[in-house]
Amino acid sequence: AQSVTQLGSHVSVSEGALVLLRCNYSSSVPPYLFWYVQYPNQGLQLLLKYTTGATLVKGINGFEAEFKKSETSFHLTKPSAHMSDAAEYFCAVSGGFNAGGTSYGKLTFGQGTILTVHP
Amino acid sequence: NAGVTQTPKFQVLKTGQSMTLQCAQDMNHNSMYWYRQDPGMGLRLIYYSASEGTTDKGEVPNGYNVSRLNKREFSLRLESAAPSQTSVYFCASRVKAAGGFYGYTFGSGTRLTVV
């Protein structure tokens, strides 16, 4: 079983301020972790992903996230917010293929966090 | 263009009507998924297909059926639409790359309203 909890359904920051979007997960197998962004009336765009290796992952548009196994967290950060960052952000976890089980790479999403950036 | 194509993009149905949402991918991916997106609930898995010829229920399958017609196509059917099925529907596909990594590709979504 796997699940994702995003802390804070709405986050508001000023332009130029630090962006921190929180994500905690649970997974019965080593997780693959993802952050997606969705702009109004658009589809999902992959920001970054963690599969294996380096725990600090850099993505597009200046975002990065750090996988912390001990804390079961994968928080998304950006040092300086821009107006164009205003969107909804989704954290997701996948348990990968499990030959003996039924995960089959199902991607489980958090509830989403709407980021507002003020001038 | 490579990717996941969903049709239609918008649809309005009356309660009790039926319709099929179409999804096709041209990336030779094995696994395909149908999600619905509702405000404050993220995306929830309706059905998935691990490979051609197989389908299985996800988190919210009630009221839906699916068909994995071939490796490319995975359709979602609403037999008798209900207002609770008003949502945005996303199709996705997944491939396991040579390095063991996984990539997901999403369609642009179908916005369905049931009145």
Boltz contact constraints between the chains, C-beta under 6 A:
constraints:
  - contact:
      token1: [A, 32]
      token2: [B, 102]
      max_distance: 6.0
  - contact:
      token1: [A, 43]
      token2: [B, 106]
      max_distance: 6.0
  - contact:
      token1: [A, 43]
      token2: [B, 108]
      max_distance: 6.0
  - contact:
      token1: [A, 43]
      token2: [B, 109]
      max_distance: 6.0
  - contact:
      token1: [A, 44]
      token2: [B, 106]
      max_distance: 6.0
  - contact:
      token1: [A, 51]
      token2: [B, 101]
      max_distance: 6.0
  - contact:
      token1: [A, 90]
      token2: [B, 42]
      max_distance: 6.0
  - contact:
      token1: [A, 104]
      token2: [B, 50]
      max_distance: 6.0
  - contact:
      token1: [A, 105]
      token2: [B, 31]
      max_distance: 6.0
  - contact:
      token1: [A, 105]
      token2: [B, 94]
      max_distance: 6.0
  - contact:
      token1: [A, 106]
      token2: [B, 45]
      max_distance: 6.0
  - contact:
      token1: [A, 109]
      token2: [B, 42]
      max_distance: 6.0
  - contact:
      token1: [A, 109]
      token2: [B, 43]
      max_distance: 6.0
  - contact:
      token1: [A, 110]
      token2: [B, 42]
      max_distance: 6.0
  - contact:
      token1: [A, 111]
      token2: [B, 40]
      max_distance: 6.0
  - contact:
      token1: [A, 111]
      token2: [B, 42]
      max_distance: 6.0
  - contact:
      token1: [A, 112]
      token2: [B, 42]
      max_distance: 6.0
